[in-house]
C-alpha cells in the first residue's frame, strides 16, 4: 500500500460516519487491513473505509425503512380498532 492510499483511523471514521472505536473494532476483528506507523498510530486503506461506508449506509437505510414500516403497521392496526 502506498502512503497516499492510507488514512488515519479518525479520517476513516469520518468517511464511514462512525465512531473511531468502530474502526478499531474492525481492525481487531481482522475485517480491515491496517498499517502500524508508530506506537500509537494506525492507518487503514482509504478503499477499505469507502467500501465499509457503503455497507453501513445500506444497513442504515434498511433499518430506517424497517422502522418506518413497523411504525406504519402500528398506526394501521390502531386505526382499525
N, CA, C and O atoms as a MOPAC input file, in Angstrom:
PM7 MOZYME 1SCF
protein

 N      0.83500 1    -1.18300 1     0.00000 1
 C      0.00000 1     0.00000 1     0.00000 1
 C      0.88200 1     1.24900 1     0.00000 1
 O      1.88500 1     1.32200 1     0.71000 1
 N      0.49700 1     2.19300 1    -0.78600 1
 C      1.21700 1     3.47400 1    -0.80500 1
 C      0.68000 1     4.35700 1     0.31500 1
 O     -0.48200 1     4.24400 1     0.70400 1
 N      1.51700 1     5.21700 1     0.81700 1
 C      1.12300 1     6.10800 1     1.90800 1
 C     -0.06100 1     6.97800 1     1.51500 1
 O     -0.92000 1     7.25400 1     2.35200 1
 N     -0.12600 1     7.41800 1     0.25900 1
 C     -1.24700 1     8.27600 1    -0.15900 1
 C     -2.57000 1     7.51500 1    -0.24600 1
 O     -3.63100 1     8.12900 1    -0.35900 1
 N     -2.51300 1     6.16500 1    -0.19400 1
 C     -3.72500 1     5.34900 1    -0.20200 1
 C     -4.24700 1     5.09400 1     1.20400 1
 O     -5.27500 1     4.43900 1     1.37800 1
 N     -3.54300 1     5.60900 1     2.21000 1
 C     -3.89500 1     5.34900 1     3.60300 1
 C     -4.53000 1     6.57000 1     4.26200 1
 O     -4.25900 1     7.71400 1     3.89500 1
 N     -5.37500 1     6.29300 1     5.23700 1
 C     -5.97700 1     7.35500 1     6.05300 1
 C     -5.86000 1     6.94600 1     7.52100 1
 O     -5.74000 1     5.76200 1     7.83800 1
 N     -5.89700 1     7.91900 1     8.39600 1
 C     -5.84600 1     7.61300 1     9.82500 1
 C     -7.17300 1     6.98500 1    10.25000 1
 O     -8.15800 1     7.02200 1     9.51300 1
 N     -7.17800 1     6.41900 1    11.43200 1
 C     -8.40700 1     5.82300 1    11.96400 1
 C     -9.49100 1     6.88700 1    12.08300 1
 O    -10.64900 1     6.62900 1    11.75600 1
 N     -9.12900 1     8.07400 1    12.54600 1
 C    -10.11600 1     9.15200 1    12.67800 1
 C    -10.67100 1     9.57100 1    11.32000 1
 O    -11.87000 1     9.81500 1    11.18500 1
 N     -9.80100 1     9.65300 1    10.31600 1
 C    -10.25800 1    10.00300 1     8.97100 1
 C    -11.17200 1     8.91800 1     8.40500 1
 O    -12.18100 1     9.21700 1     7.76600 1
 N    -10.80900 1     7.65400 1     8.64600 1
 C    -11.64900 1     6.54500 1     8.18600 1
 C    -13.01900 1     6.61000 1     8.85400 1
 O    -14.04200 1     6.39600 1     8.20400 1
 N    -13.03700 1     6.90400 1    10.14300 1
 C    -14.30400 1     7.01400 1    10.87300 1
 C    -15.15700 1     8.13800 1    10.29500 1
 O    -16.37700 1     8.00800 1    10.19400 1
 N    -14.52000 1     9.23100 1     9.92000 1
 C    -15.23600 1    10.34500 1     9.30600 1
 C    -15.83000 1     9.94300 1     7.95800 1
 O    -16.97600 1    10.27400 1     7.65200 1
 N    -15.04300 1     9.22700 1     7.15800 1
 C    -15.50500 1     8.77000 1     5.84800 1
 C    -16.73300 1     7.87000 1     6.00800 1
 O    -17.71500 1     7.99900 1     5.27700 1
 N    -16.65400 1     6.96600 1     6.97100 1
 C    -17.72400 1     5.97800 1     7.16800 1
 C    -18.92100 1     6.57700 1     7.89300 1
 O    -20.06300 1     6.18700 1     7.65300 1
 N    -18.64800 1     7.53200 1     8.78500 1
 C    -19.72700 1     8.11600 1     9.57300 1
 C    -19.97300 1     7.34600 1    10.85900 1
 O    -21.10300 1     7.25600 1    11.33800 1
 N    -18.89000 1     6.78700 1    11.41800 1
 C    -18.98600 1     6.03300 1    12.66600 1
 C    -17.94900 1     6.57300 1    13.64100 1
 O    -17.13300 1     7.42300 1    13.28500 1
 N    -17.98600 1     6.07600 1    14.86600 1
 C    -17.01400 1     6.46200 1    15.88200 1
 C    -15.67900 1     5.77300 1    15.57500 1
 O    -15.67700 1     4.64800 1    15.07400 1
 N    -14.55400 1     6.41800 1    15.86100 1
 C    -13.25500 1     5.78200 1    15.61500 1
 C    -13.11200 1     4.40900 1    16.27800 1
 O    -12.40500 1     3.54000 1    15.76700 1
 N    -13.77500 1     4.22000 1    17.40300 1
 C    -13.69600 1     2.91700 1    18.09500 1
 C    -14.25900 1     1.81100 1    17.19800 1
 O    -13.78500 1     0.67700 1    17.25500 1
 N    -15.24700 1     2.11800 1    16.38500 1
 C    -15.81600 1     1.13100 1    15.46600 1
 C    -14.75700 1     0.68800 1    14.46100 1
 O    -14.67700 1    -0.49400 1    14.12600 1
 N    -13.95700 1     1.61200 1    13.98800 1
 C    -12.87500 1     1.27800 1    13.06000 1
 C    -11.84900 1     0.39700 1    13.77300 1
 O    -11.37300 1    -0.58800 1    13.21000 1
 N    -11.51200 1     0.75500 1    15.01200 1
 C    -10.57600 1    -0.06900 1    15.78900 1
 C    -11.11600 1    -1.49700 1    15.96300 1
 O    -10.36000 1    -2.46300 1    15.85500 1
 N    -12.40400 1    -1.62700 1    16.22800 1
 C    -13.00400 1    -2.96100 1    16.38600 1
 C    -12.88700 1    -3.76700 1    15.10400 1
 O    -12.59200 1    -4.96100 1    15.15100 1
 N    -13.11400 1    -3.13200 1    13.95600 1
 C    -12.99200 1    -3.83200 1    12.66700 1
 C    -11.54500 1    -4.26300 1    12.43600 1
 O    -11.29800 1    -5.33900 1    11.89200 1
 N    -10.60000 1    -3.43800 1    12.84300 1
 C     -9.18900 1    -3.80300 1    12.72300 1
 C     -8.89400 1    -5.00600 1    13.62000 1
 O     -8.25700 1    -5.96700 1    13.18600 1
 N     -9.35600 1    -4.95100 1    14.86700 1
 C     -9.12800 1    -6.04600 1    15.81700 1
 C     -9.76600 1    -7.34600 1    15.34000 1
 O     -9.21600 1    -8.42600 1    15.55700 1
 N    -10.92100 1    -7.24600 1    14.69200 1
 C    -11.62500 1    -8.43900 1    14.19700 1
 C    -11.03000 1    -8.96300 1    12.89100 1
 O    -11.45800 1    -9.99900 1    12.38100 1
 N    -10.04300 1    -8.24400 1    12.35000 1
 C     -9.41300 1    -8.66100 1    11.10200 1
 C    -10.23600 1    -8.34200 1     9.86300 1
 O     -9.98800 1    -8.89600 1     8.79200 1
 N    -11.20600 1    -7.45900 1    10.00000 1
 C    -12.08100 1    -7.10000 1     8.88300 1
 C    -11.58400 1    -5.89600 1     8.10000 1
 O    -12.15000 1    -5.54700 1     7.06400 1
 N    -10.52800 1    -5.26100 1     8.59400 1
 C     -9.98400 1    -4.09700 1     7.90100 1
 C     -8.45700 1    -4.14600 1     8.03500 1
 O     -7.91800 1    -4.21300 1     9.14000 1
 N     -7.77900 1    -4.11100 1     6.89300 1
 C     -6.31900 1    -4.12000 1     6.92100 1
 C     -5.80400 1    -2.79700 1     7.47700 1
 O     -6.42900 1    -1.74900 1     7.31500 1
 N     -4.66500 1    -2.87100 1     8.12600 1
 C     -4.08500 1    -1.65900 1     8.69200 1
 C     -2.56800 1    -1.71200 1     8.60900 1
 O     -1.97500 1    -2.76400 1     8.37000 1
 N     -1.96300 1    -0.56400 1     8.81000 1
 C     -0.52000 1    -0.43800 1     8.84900 1
 C     -0.18800 1     0.29800 1    10.14000 1
 O     -0.79800 1     1.31900 1    10.45700 1
 N      0.78300 1    -0.22500 1    10.88300 1
 C      1.23000 1     0.43000 1    12.10600 1
 C      2.32800 1     1.41100 1    11.72700 1
 O      3.37000 1     1.02100 1    11.20000 1
 N      2.08500 1     2.67900 1    11.99900 1
 C      3.03600 1     3.73000 1    11.65800 1
 C      3.94800 1     4.04300 1    12.84600 1
 O      5.12700 1     4.34300 1    12.66000 1
 N      3.42300 1     3.97800 1    14.03100 1
 C      4.18600 1     4.24900 1    15.24700 1
 C      3.54100 1     3.51100 1    16.40200 1
 O      2.62500 1     2.71500 1    16.19900 1
 N      4.00800 1     3.76600 1    17.60100 1
 C      3.45700 1     3.03600 1    18.75000 1
 C      1.95400 1     3.28100 1    18.97600 1
 O      1.26900 1     2.43900 1    19.55600 1
 N      1.45500 1     4.41900 1    18.52400 1
 C      0.03600 1     4.71600 1    18.73500 1
 C     -0.65000 1     5.18500 1    17.45800 1
 O     -1.69700 1     5.83000 1    17.52000 1
 N     -0.07500 1     4.87200 1    16.30700 1
 C     -0.62000 1     5.37200 1    15.04900 1
 C     -0.90000 1     4.22600 1    14.09400 1
 O      0.00700 1     3.51400 1    13.66300 1
 N     -2.17700 1     4.06500 1    13.77200 1
 C     -2.60700 1     3.07200 1    12.79500 1
 C     -3.18800 1     3.80200 1    11.60200 1
 O     -3.81600 1     4.85200 1    11.74200 1
 N     -2.97200 1     3.23800 1    10.43400 1
 C     -3.59600 1     3.78500 1     9.23200 1
 C     -4.26100 1     2.63900 1     8.49500 1
 O     -3.79100 1     1.50100 1     8.52600 1
 N     -5.36600 1     2.95800 1     7.83200 1
 C     -6.11500 1     1.94600 1     7.08600 1
 C     -6.24700 1     2.38600 1     5.63300 1
 O     -6.05600 1     3.55600 1     5.30000 1
 N     -6.56800 1     1.45300 1     4.80400 1
 C     -6.74000 1     1.74000 1     3.38900 1
 C     -7.98000 1     2.60900 1     3.17700 1
 O     -9.05000 1     2.32400 1     3.71500 1
 N     -7.82400 1     3.65500 1     2.40000 1
 C     -8.96100 1     4.51200 1     2.06800 1
 C    -10.03600 1     3.68700 1     1.35400 1
 O    -11.22900 1     3.88800 1     1.58100 1
 N     -9.61000 1     2.75900 1     0.49300 1
 C    -10.56000 1     1.91000 1    -0.24000 1
 C    -11.37600 1     1.03700 1     0.71500 1
 O    -12.57300 1     0.84200 1     0.50200 1
 N    -10.73100 1     0.50400 1     1.78000 1
 C    -11.46200 1    -0.28700 1     2.77400 1
 C    -12.49700 1     0.57400 1     3.49500 1
 O    -13.61700 1     0.13200 1     3.75100 1
 N    -12.11200 1     1.80300 1     3.81900 1
 C    -13.03400 1     2.70600 1     4.51400 1
 C    -14.23700 1     3.03100 1     3.63700 1
 O    -15.37200 1     3.03500 1     4.11200 1
 N    -13.99000 1     3.30200 1     2.36400 1
 C    -15.08200 1     3.62800 1     1.44200 1
 C    -15.99600 1     2.41500 1     1.24600 1
 O    -17.21800 1     2.55500 1     1.20600 1
 N    -15.40100 1     1.23000 1     1.12400 1
 C    -16.20000 1     0.01100 1     0.96200 1
 C    -17.06400 1    -0.23800 1     2.19900 1
 O    -18.23400 1    -0.60100 1     2.07600 1
 N    -16.49500 1    -0.04600 1     3.37700 1
 C    -17.25700 1    -0.22700 1     4.62100 1
 C    -18.34900 1     0.83500 1     4.72800 1
 O    -19.43600 1     0.55200 1     5.23300 1
 N    -18.07800 1     2.03500 1     4.26500 1
 C    -19.08000 1     3.10600 1     4.30700 1
 C    -20.31600 1     2.71800 1     3.51400 1
 O    -21.43400 1     3.02000 1     3.93000 1
 N    -20.13600 1     2.05800 1     2.38300 1
 C    -21.29500 1     1.67600 1     1.57500 1
 C    -22.13600 1     0.62300 1     2.29200 1
 O    -23.35900 1     0.62600 1     2.15500 1
 N    -21.50900 1    -0.28300 1     3.05500 1
 C    -22.30100 1    -1.27900 1     3.78800 1
 C    -23.02900 1    -0.63700 1     4.95500 1
 O    -24.17400 1    -0.98500 1     5.24400 1
 N    -22.37200 1     0.29700 1     5.62700 1
 C    -23.01500 1     0.99500 1     6.74500 1
 C    -24.19500 1     1.79700 1     6.23100 1
 O    -25.26100 1     1.79900 1     6.84700 1
 N    -24.01300 1     2.47900 1     5.10400 1
 C    -25.07500 1     3.28400 1     4.52100 1
 C    -26.28100 1     2.42200 1     4.15600 1
 O    -27.42100 1     2.77800 1     4.45600 1
 N    -26.02100 1     1.28900 1     3.50800 1
 C    -27.11100 1     0.39700 1     3.12400 1
 C    -27.81900 1    -0.16600 1     4.34700 1
 O    -29.04500 1    -0.27700 1     4.36700 1
 N    -27.03800 1    -0.52400 1     5.37300 1
 C    -27.62900 1    -1.06000 1     6.59500 1
 C    -28.50200 1    -0.00600 1     7.27100 1
 O    -29.59300 1    -0.31700 1     7.74900 1
 N    -28.02600 1     1.24000 1     7.31300 1
 C    -28.78400 1     2.32500 1     7.93100 1
 C    -30.08800 1     2.56600 1     7.18000 1
 O    -31.14100 1     2.74200 1     7.79200 1
 N    -30.01000 1     2.57200 1     5.85100 1
 C    -31.21700 1     2.77700 1     5.05300 1
 C    -32.21600 1     1.65900 1     5.30900 1
 O    -33.41300 1     1.91000 1     5.45000 1
 N    -31.72100 1     0.41400 1     5.36900 1
 C    -32.60100 1    -0.72700 1     5.60600 1
 C    -33.25100 1    -0.62700 1     6.98900 1
 O    -34.44600 1    -0.88600 1     7.13400 1
 N    -32.45900 1    -0.25000 1     8.01100 1
 C    -33.00900 1    -0.12000 1     9.36400 1
 C    -34.07900 1     0.96800 1     9.41700 1
 O    -35.12400 1     0.79300 1    10.04300 1
 N    -33.80300 1     2.11000 1     8.74300 1
 C    -34.79500 1     3.18900 1     8.73400 1
 C    -36.06900 1     2.73800 1     8.02900 1
 O    -37.17100 1     3.05500 1     8.47800 1
 N    -35.92700 1     2.00400 1     6.93100 1
 C    -37.09300 1     1.52100 1     6.19500 1
 C    -37.88900 1     0.52800 1     7.03900 1
 O    -39.11900 1     0.57600 1     7.06400 1
 N    -37.18600 1    -0.37200 1     7.73000 1
 C    -37.87500 1    -1.33900 1     8.59700 1
 C    -38.59500 1    -0.63300 1     9.73900 1
 O    -39.71900 1    -0.99600 1    10.08700 1
 N    -37.95300 1     0.37000 1    10.32100 1
 C    -38.57500 1     1.11700 1    11.41700 1
 C    -39.81000 1     1.86500 1    10.92000 1
 O    -40.83400 1     1.89400 1    11.60300 1
 N    -39.72200 1     2.46700 1     9.74100 1
 C    -40.86600 1     3.18000 1     9.16800 1
 C    -42.00300 1     2.21400 1     8.86600 1
 O    -43.16900 1     2.54000 1     9.09100 1
 N    -41.67900 1     1.03700 1     8.36300 1
 C    -42.71700 1     0.03700 1     8.05900 1
 C    -43.39700 1    -0.43600 1     9.34000 1
 O    -44.61800 1    -0.59400 1     9.37400 1
 N    -42.62100 1    -0.66200 1    10.38200 1
 C    -43.19300 1    -1.09500 1    11.65700 1
 C    -44.08800 1    -0.01200 1    12.24600 1
 O    -45.15100 1    -0.30200 1    12.79500 1
 N    -43.64500 1     1.24600 1    12.12700 1
 C    -44.43000 1     2.36400 1    12.63800 1
 C    -45.74700 1     2.48000 1    11.87200 1
 O    -46.80400 1     2.69800 1    12.46500 1
 N    -45.67300 1     2.33200 1    10.55000 1
 C    -46.88600 1     2.41000 1     9.72900 1
 C    -47.83700 1     1.26700 1    10.05900 1
 O    -49.05300 1     1.45700 1    10.09700 1
 N    -47.29100 1     0.09000 1    10.29600 1
 C    -48.12100 1    -1.06800 1    10.64600 1
 C    -48.82400 1    -0.83500 1    11.97700 1
 O    -49.99600 1    -1.17500 1    12.13600 1
 N    -48.10500 1    -0.25500 1    12.93000 1
 C    -48.68700 1     0.05600 1    14.23200 1
 C    -49.81800 1     1.06600 1    14.08400 1
 O    -50.86600 1     0.92400 1    14.71400 1
 N    -49.61000 1     2.08000 1    13.25700 1
 C    -50.65300 1     3.08200 1    13.02300 1
 C    -51.88800 1     2.46000 1    12.39900 1
 O    -53.01300 1     2.75500 1    12.80500 1
 N    -51.67800 1     1.59100 1    11.40400 1
 C    -52.80300 1     0.94300 1    10.73100 1
 C    -53.60600 1     0.07700 1    11.69000 1
 O    -54.83700 1     0.08700 1    11.66800 1
 N    -52.89300 1    -0.68100 1    12.54100 1
 C    -53.59500 1    -1.58000 1    13.44500 1
 C    -54.34500 1    -0.79500 1    14.51800 1
 O    -55.38900 1    -1.24900 1    14.98500 1
 N    -53.83600 1     0.37600 1    14.92300 1
 C    -54.53800 1     1.16400 1    15.93300 1
 C    -55.76700 1     1.86600 1    15.32500 1
 O    -56.72700 1     2.14100 1    16.04600 1
 N    -55.75500 1     2.15100 1    14.04700 1
 C    -56.90900 1     2.76500 1    13.37500 1
 C    -58.05300 1     1.78700 1    13.22300 1
 O    -59.21800 1     2.17900 1    13.27800 1
 N    -57.73000 1     0.50700 1    13.03100 1
 C    -58.78300 1    -0.48200 1    12.75700 1
 C    -59.51600 1    -0.90700 1    14.01600 1
 O    -60.46300 1    -1.68800 1    13.92700 1
 N    -59.13000 1    -0.44100 1    15.14400 1
 C    -59.79400 1    -0.83700 1    16.40900 1
 C    -61.05700 1    -0.06500 1    16.64100 1
 O    -61.73100 1    -0.27300 1    17.64900 1

